[in-house]
Amino acid sequence: MVKSITRNRNAYRNYAIDEKYECGISLLGNEVKSIKSNRININSSYVTFVKSELYLINAHISPLPNGQIFDPTRSRVLLLHKKELTKIKQRIEAKGYSAVPINVYVKKSLIKIEIGLGKGKKSYDKRRTIIDRDRDRQAERELKRKNT
């Protein structure tokens, strides 16, 4: 059973996502409680390599009001298999891809983060996707009208 906690809405708007990966995350106990009570924001966060580890940078986890105080924006290690890490590192270095967090969810009582590899969109690409989405929506309306 998967329960979504938060999504990064800007990820699909600002990046053309090609690949997605499911990662674990290294957290403290009180951070887990905060995340499970929907006190996380990943909209301005990003993923980067430091040495040979993948880190989630600038994700804000607010502490609970009666819990222990911790640094809300500290860097957190993402947990992946070594093959996946090398594949992501090659893509980021060679082809100019970026890694961004897309979704945070609970899967079998574990907190997982979905990261996406993609290239940044230019402003005209963003406008093109809006135009295409509107065109598809209009075509579906026409088909629906003809079928009824």
N, C-alpha and C positions, 0 to 999 in steps of 0.2 A: 504494500500500500504506500503510495507516494502522496505526501501533503506539501503543496507548494507554499513557501513562506513569503518570498519576494521575488520580483522579476526586475531586470534592468531594461526598461522600455527604450532607453536611448541606444542600446546595443544594435538593434536591427535598423534603427533610423540612421545611425552614423557609420555602420560597418556593413559590408556585404559578407555575411558569415558563410564560410564554406564547410568547415568541419566543427563538430561538437565533441567534447570530452566530459565524462563524469569524474569528478575529483572528490576525494575526501579532504578534510581540513583539520589541522591541528589546533585544538581549542582548549581553553581552561574550562573548569566545571561551571563557573558562574556565567561564562560566555555562552555555553550551551543553553542554559536556562533563559538567558536573554534572547537568544535567537529563536527558541521555541515559543517565546511569547511575542514574536514579531517585532523585535526591537533592533533590526538590522537594516542598513541602507547601503546598496552597492551601486547606486547610480553614478557616482564620481570615481569609482574604483577601477583598477586595472591590474593585469597580471604580468609579472616580469620574472626573468631569471636572475638569481644572485648566486654566483658560482655555479653549482650544478643542481640547485633546487629551484622550484617554481614557487613564487610568493604572491599572495594577494595583498595588494597595497591600497591603502586609503579606504578600506571598507569600514564603515562606522557601526559599531555594535554598542548600543547604549546600555549602561549598567542598570540593573533593577534598582528601584528606590530603596529597598531594605537590604540589598546585597552588598558584597564586597566591591570596593572601587578598583577599577582597572583602567588601563589606557584604551580608550575606545577605538582609536585608529591605528593600533600597532600592526605591523606586518605579520601575516600568518602564513605558515607553510602549507602548500597544497600537496596532497598525497596522490601520486600516480605511479604506475609501473614504469620501470626504467626504459622500456622500449617506447612507451608513449612520450616520456620526457625527451628522449633523443629526437623523436619525430617532430615534436612541437618546437624544440630548439632549432632544428634545421630549417623548419618553415619560417620561423621568426627571423632568423639571421639571413637566410638566402633570398627569400622572395618578398621581403618587406611586409609580411603579415603582422597583425597585432593580435594579442590574446586579451579578450575581455570576458568578465563574468556575465552570464546571461540569467541564471536562475539559481536560487537557493531553495532547497527542499529537504524534507525528512523522508528517508527511505529505510524502513525496518529499524526505527529508532536511531539511525545514524544521520548526521547532517552532511549533505552532499552539495557540491557546487558544480553547476554546468558551465564550462567555459567554452567559448567559441573562437575559432581562428578565422580572421577575415581581414580584408583590406578596407581602409577608410574610404568612405564615399565623398565625392565632391558635391557641391551644392546642386549642380545640374543633374547628377545622378539621383539625388533625393527628390527633386521635382519630377523626374521621369518615373520613379516608383509610385509617386502619388497619382500621376496621370494614368498610369497603367492600372492601378488599383481601382480608380474611379471608373475607368472604361470596362473593366471586368465586372464590377458591381452593376453597371448599367446593362450590360449584356445579360447578366443573370436575371435582372428584373424583366427584361423583354422576353426571355425564355419562359419565365414563370407566368407572365401574362398570356402568352400564346398557348401554354398547356392548360390553363384554366378556362 
